[in-house]
């Protein structure tokens, strides 16, 4: 059974100087996403990655205005599964300010690479200092 709502747990940006992106990050941190809504919700509810520049597909309804304000053009959302689970444990989503067409072999490669990394997270004893031990304890499968 799917959770009724999903919550953004962490955001990162290539630059801290883009005011609109920073506003999007703040808004996302306080938002919930319904499974099936937007790129993140679709990746969660279907279990398949979503890579699209179609705004009606990538914008979830709760953050539509925030997406528009920072001119997000493309989303790439990858569901991450724990071993033996039918539903994703989380969704890794990257956004771009440029439109980019989907590349199927890249989609498959990234999904497999993320799965390998995810499956190995519980074997990491000392996380990198940028992550912090408190955050890390809630990350591994």
Secondary structure, DSSP 8 states (H G I E B T S, - for coil): ---S-EE------S-S--HHHHHHHHHHHT-EE-TTSHHHHHHHHHSS-EEE--HHHH--GGGHHHHHHTT--EEEEEEE--TT-SS-SEEEEEEESS-----HHHHHHHHHHHHHHHHHGGG-SS--TTT-HHHHTTT--
